[in-house]
Amino acid sequence: MCFAVWLRLLVALFAACSFGVAQTVASPVGAVTSALRAGQFARALEILQPELEKNPKNTQLWVLRGIALSGNGDKREALSAFRQALEISPDYLPALEGAAQIE
């Protein structure tokens, strides 16, 4: 599967799995998801950094970071972000899918 298709599927999967996001994280998640869909990976990372500092145990934010890093071509750091998400929530499907795709 080509990378662009995989990335779109992963973003869609993430969106489908994130209906229960808390209000405090929902707005940044939407902004990051929009940036990812537009291919603005650096912008997504800019938005994510302060959110991860405030919410370091948020699985969804780590997955979004993995997607953004992967989009930037930084596979090693992307895999690290997906693994961080899996440490928090070992059965979170978007993190499993992201890590598997890179490995």
Summary of the structure (lengths in Angstrom):
residues: 103
radius of gyration: 11.9
end to end distance: 14.1
largest distance: 34.9
contacts: 318
relative contact order: 0.15
helix: 79%
strand: 0%
